[in-house]
């Protein structure tokens, strides 16, 4: 059986690449197709595979900012030839799902329908330079991408969503049902150990929708030490507004990240995410999570709810605390309530094991088998 794995781009090891890595282990003889590949930016498991890139790879500036070529992405993905493949597995948050299928079966592991096209235009483009003319151009691009996104739906035989949250978006925007298979977390690597310290932790790309600004503002008033792991275009402005007890460490290697998870008091998570692997990694290390109570994190964390007044509504064994509004005051109230609570580290670890690589691999193997054999598919597999 000839297999193609299709990824939007390969420029670093984030959640989507970790899903792809397991697929590479499942299909070691597969070919990878992607718009852009920065050599050495992903794991050895992915790098050893045959990787075919699009014409975007050759365009000026694509190494630093391939996103500027967004209007060309549909054309680029459609120029790949999949005529000889029996199975296409795409992992898509942009255009990978639009791989043109001539034969065989196409299973799409969907991290989300394009965020900036369907739901979060302002979060991505509100501050784009160029004024009204630029905004008009971007809205025209988004309208074109929406039409293309809907026109290419029939190229996918079966959608798999990375969360119930994303399955809801697929239903809303695409009118299709999706099987839910949570993404893989390295629970064998992220394990408890070491002594706890007093600092709180953020692990995030420093981009607007992650709301790290909200966290920095809250911790200015809380006067608790905060460590920020990550980089991005917001870094300079965040450093300018941060007090002395907030430190920025950039991206760190996996071993250092594990140590931060093990030593911190809690992971703080303020964005609206499709799923969010970071909170599961933290829980695998026995570390609770303080999170904004919307989106995929509601599926990965069992939380107590805390309002701005500090009131708590705890159900069952909590692995974290949710705050109800994306404001510094709401987050600060949640942190103060968190500090009055006790957490069972073994329960945190046990909860995280439900999101292991082994479970992801087994469920994806079964989902793909059913499609290849033409069996009926349940709406969810949990």
N, C-alpha and C positions, 0 to 999 in steps of 0.2 A: 504494500500500500504506500503510495506516494503522498507525503504530508507537507503542507505549507503552513507556517506560523506567521501571522501578520500582526505587526505592532506599529503604532503610530510613529514613534521615534525611539531611538536608543541613545540617550544622552546622560544617563545616570541610573543608579539602582534605587528606585522608589517602589511603591506598592505594585504598580503594573508590571514592572520588570521582575519582581519576585514571583508573580503569577506565571510570567513567561518562562522563568527559570525552571519551574516545575514541569511545564509543558515540554521544555527541551529534554528533561530527564525522561519523560514519558515517550518522546519521539526523537531519539538521538540522531536519526538519519534524516530528519526534516530539514527543509530550507526555511530561512527567515527572510521576510520581506518587510522593509521599513522605509519611511520617507528619508530619514537622516540617521546616520550612525557616527558617533564620536568614538573612535577606536580606543579601547581600554577603559571606557566609562561604565561598563557593566561587568557582571561576574564572569569568571573564566568559563563557567558552564555555558553561558550565552555566547561569549566571544569565540569559542571553538567551533560554533556552528557556521555553515555557509550563510553569509549575510548579504542580501542584495538590496541596494539602496535606489532611490528614485533620482530623477534629475534635480530635485531640490538640493541634493548633496553638493552639486556642482555650482550652485548659484552663489554670487558674492555675498558674504556675511552670514551664510547659513551655519557656519561653525559656531558663531556667537549668538545669533538671533534668528533661528529658522522660522519663528512665529510670524515674522514680517511677510512671509510668503503664504499666509493662510488662504488667500483666495485661490491659490494654485493647488492646494492639497487634494481636492477631489480629482483633478486631472491627473495628478501624480499617482494616486492610488489606483486609478483606472488604467494606467498604462502598463501595469504589471500583467504578465501573462500567466494565468493559473490553469491553462487548458489541460495540462498533463497531470493534475493533482486529483487524488481521490478524496482527500479531506483537507479542508481549510479550517484552521482554528484562529480566529482573530481575537486579540485583546485590545479593546477599543474604548477610548474616551474622546476621540476626534473622528477620523475618517476611515480607520482600519476596517470597520464594519462594511464599508462600501466596496470591498474587494470583489471584482467582477468574476463570478463563478460561471464556468462553461459546463462543468460536469461535477459529479461527486456531491459531497455534503459540506455545508458551511455552518459551523457552530461559532457564535460570537459571545465571548466573555466580555460583557459590557460593564465598564467601571462607571459610566454614566452617559446618557446622551449629551452631546456637546454642551457644556455648562453655559458658555458665553453666547450660544445661539438660542437656547431654549429658556433659560431662567435667570442668568446672572450677568446680563449685558453691562449694567451700570457698574457692578463690582469690578469688572475687567477693564472697561473702556471709558468710564466717566472722566478720568484724568488724562486721556489721550491728548497729545499736543495737536494743534491745528485748528482748534475752535469749531465753529458750526459746520464748516466745510468738511472737516475731518470726521465729525460725528455723522454727517449725512452719508459719507462714503462708507463708514463702518456699518451703518444700518443697512445700506444696500448690500454689502457683503454678507451680513447676517441673514438677510432675506433670501439671498441666493443659496446660502448653505442650508437653510431650513428646507427649501424646495428640493435640493439635492439629497438631503438626509432622508426625506420621506420617499423620494423617487427610488432610492436604492434599498428600501426595506425588504423587497422580495429576493434580494441576494442572500439573505440570512435564512437558513432553515430553522434554526433554534437559537433563541436568546438565553444566555445565562447571566443573571445579575449578581453583583458582588454583595448585595444586601436587599432586604425588603424595601428599604428606602429607595434604592435605584430601580427595583422592580416596579415601584409605583410610578416613577418618572417614565419608564418605558411604556407602561400602560397608558399614562396620560398623553405622552407626546407621539408615540408610535402606534397606539392601539393594539399592541401585542402583549401576550403573556410571557413571563420570563421565569425560568427556574432559578432559585436562589442557592448559590454556593458561595460561602464566605471565603475571602482570600486567605492564602497561607501565611502563617506566622511561625517564625523560627523558635518554637517553644522548647526545642532541645538545646538551643544556644542561649536564649534569654531565660535565665534561671535565677532563683534567689541566691544571695550571698553577701557577706560583708556587713558592716555596721551602718546604721542610719545616721544621717546628718540633718541639719535644720533647713537646708535650702530646698526650694521648689524648682521644678524643671519644666522647660518648654522645649519640644523637639518639633521643628516646623520650618518649611520654606518661609522666608520673610517676604511675603506678598500680601496685598491688602485683605483678601477674603479670609485669611487665616486669623485675623484679628489679634495679632501679637501686640499691637498698639494698646488694645484694651487691657491686656494682661500687664503690660509695663505700667500703665496708668494706675491700675488697681494696686500693684505692689509698691508704687511710690507712696500711697497712703498707708498700706499695711506695714511697710518698713520691714518686710521679710526678705531674706536673700533669695534671689532668683537667678538661675542659670539658663541661658537661651542657647540651644544647639541648633544651628542652621544658618543659611545665608540667603540673600535675595535682594531685590531692588529697594526694599524698605529699610535695609540695615542702617544706612546713614541717619535717616530721620528717627529711627528707633533709638539709636545710640544718643542722639541729641536730646531726646526727651527722657532718657532713663536716668534714675538716680544712681549713686555710687554702689548700691547693694545689688544692682542688676549687672551681670557680666555676660558677654557675648563670646562664644567659643567657636563659631563657625561650624562647618561639618566636621565630624570626628569619625574615626574608624569604628567598626562594630564593637570591638572590645572596650574601647573607651565609652561608647554609648551604653553598653551593658552596665558598666560601672556607675555611670550617672543614674540609670534606672534603679540600680540596687541601693545607692546611697541617698537618693533624694527622699524628701518627705512625701511628695505626691507629684504626679504629672499634671500640668495645667493645660487645658485644651479648650480654646474659645471659639473656634471656627465652626461653620456648618459644613460637615463633611459627608461624602458619599458613604463611607464606612469608617475609615480611620484605623490604620494598623498600629500606630504608636500607642494608643491606650491598651491594646492587647499585649504588646511587647512589655509595657510597664507592669501589667497585671501578672504576666508570666514570671516577672522578677519579684512578685509579691508586693508590688507598689500600687496603692490606690490612685484614683483619677478624680480631678475636679474639672468638670466639663460643662459646656453650654448644652442644655438638654434638648437639642434638636438634631435631626439627621441620623446618620448611621451609628453614631455613638450610643444611641438608645438600644442598639442591638448588641453592642460589644461590652457595655458596662451595665451592671445592675446598680442603679443609683438611688440615693436618698435625694428628695427634692427640697431645695432651700430657696426661700424668697428673700427679698432685700431686707426684710425685718428679721431674718434669721430663723423663721419657722421651719420645721423639718417634717417631712412626711416619708418615713422609711418603711419599705416593704421588703420582707425577707432579708436575706444576707446581702448587705450592700458591698459592692466593690468600688464605690466612688460616690461623689456628690454632684448633683446637677444644679446649675443656676438657671433661672427662668428667663432672664433678659440679658442681651448682649450689652451690658453697661459695666463700668468699673465698680460701681456700688454693689451690683448684684454679685459679681465675682468675689469682691471683698467679703460680703456677707457669707458666701458659700465657704470661703477659706476659713473664716472664723468658726463656722459651724463644724467644718471638717475637723478642726483642731480639738473639738470637744468629743469627738467620736472615736470608737475603737474599731479596728478592722482585723479580720482573721486572715493572716498572710497565706495560710494553706488554702483557704477558700478562694482567695484571689488567684493563686496559681492553678487550682483545680478548674476554675471558670475559664481561664485562658487556654487550657488544654483542649477545649472544644473547638479551637480555631487553628489546629496544628496543620503542618504541611501534609502529614499523612492523610488527614481527613479531606483536605482539598484535593489531593491526588486521587484518592479513592472515589470521590464524588464526581470529579471531572471525567475520570475513566469510565464510570458507569453512564454518565450523561452522554458522552460521545458514543459509547457502545450502542446505546438505545437508538441514536440517530442513524448510525451506520446500518443497524439491523432493522430499521423502520418501525421500531416499537413506539407505542404511545408514551408521552412524557407527562409526568405530574407537574403541576404548576410550581411546586417548591420541593426541595430536598434539603432537610435540615439535619 
